[in-house]
Amino acid sequence: MSRQELLSLGHLSVRLQEFGELRLQHSKTKKQLQDSTTELAHARRRSEQYELEVKKLRSRIEELKDDLIAAENEVRLLALTFATAHRIRAGKGSVPMTGQCMGGGSQLKDFGCCRK
């Protein structure tokens, strides 16, 4: 073989080696892309699940707020009912007391007259 053929074969050998390295690198890159794509798909599914859970929790919070408002309204109504009933009872009880006080007032007048 001539010198030029040997150089050509050497150059071809180097090119084949570079091609083999590039193929290997391409395979590795392709595998990384596949792994990243799989990981991204899992992350998207988890994200969707978290978003659904957040929606459910927000809905539950709104339900609890409504329940709290209803309970507070019920407590206010009971307090108002109790206060009204207490005023009514106090009003009924004050009528006999008023009579007793008036009777006591006349007794005081009598007492004052006797003292003089």
C-alpha positions in Angstrom: 0.0 0.0 0.0 1.1 3.4 -0.7 1.6 6.1 1.8 -1.5 8.0 0.7 -3.6 4.9 1.1 -2.2 4.3 4.6 -3.0 7.9 5.5 -6.5 7.5 4.1 -7.0 4.3 6.2 -5.7 6.1 9.3 -8.0 9.0 8.7 -10.9 6.6 8.1 -10.1 4.7 11.3 -10.1 8.0 13.3 -13.4 8.9 11.7 -14.9 5.6 12.6 -13.7 5.9 16.2 -15.3 9.4 16.4 -18.5 8.1 14.9 -18.6 5.3 17.5 -18.1 7.8 20.3 -20.8 10.0 18.9 -23.2 7.1 18.7 -22.5 6.2 22.3 -23.0 9.8 23.4 -26.2 10.0 21.4 -27.5 6.8 23.1 -26.7 8.3 26.5 -28.4 11.6 25.6 -31.4 9.7 24.3 -31.7 7.7 27.5 -31.4 10.9 29.6 -34.2 12.5 27.5 -36.4 9.4 28.1 -35.7 9.4 31.8 -36.4 13.2 32.0 -39.6 12.8 30.1 -40.8 10.0 32.4 -39.9 12.1 35.4 -41.8 15.1 34.0 -44.9 12.9 33.3 -44.8 11.7 37.0 -44.4 15.3 38.2 -47.3 16.5 36.1 -49.6 13.7 37.5 -48.5 14.6 41.1 -49.2 18.2 40.3 -52.7 17.5 39.0 -53.4 15.4 42.1 -52.2 18.2 44.4 -54.3 20.7 42.5 -57.4 18.5 42.9 -56.6 18.1 46.6 -56.3 21.9 47.0 -59.6 22.3 45.3 -61.2 19.8 47.7 -59.7 21.5 50.7 -60.8 24.9 49.6 -64.3 23.6 49.1 -64.2 22.0 52.6 -63.0 25.3 54.1 -65.9 27.1 52.5 -68.3 24.5 53.9 -66.8 24.9 57.3 -67.0 28.7 57.1 -70.7 28.4 56.2 -71.2 26.0 59.1 -69.5 28.4 61.4 -71.6 31.3 60.3 -74.8 29.2 60.8 -73.6 28.2 64.3 -72.8 31.8 65.2 -76.2 32.9 64.0 -77.8 30.1 66.1 -75.9 31.2 69.2 -76.9 34.8 68.6 -80.5 33.7 68.2 -80.4 31.6 71.4 -78.8 34.5 73.3 -81.4 36.9 72.0 -84.2 34.4 72.9 -82.7 33.9 76.4 -82.3 37.7 76.9 -85.9 38.3 75.8 -87.2 35.5 78.1 -85.1 36.9 80.9 -86.6 40.4 80.4 -90.1 39.0 80.3 -89.5 37.1 83.5 -87.9 40.1 85.1 -90.8 42.2 84.0 -93.4 39.9 85.4 -91.5 39.7 88.6 -91.2 43.4 89.0 -95.0 43.9 89.1 -95.4 42.3 92.5 -92.2 44.0 93.6 -93.6 47.3 92.6 -96.7 46.6 94.7 -94.5 45.6 97.6 -92.5 48.7 97.3 -95.5 50.9 97.2 -96.9 49.2 100.3 -93.6 49.6 102.0 -93.7 53.3 101.1 -97.0 53.8 102.9 -95.6 51.9 105.9 -92.7 54.3 105.9 -95.0 57.2 105.8 -96.8 55.7 108.8 -93.6 55.1 110.5 -92.5 58.7 109.8 -95.7 60.0 111.3 -95.3 58.0 114.4 -91.7 59.3 114.9 -92.6 62.9 115.0 
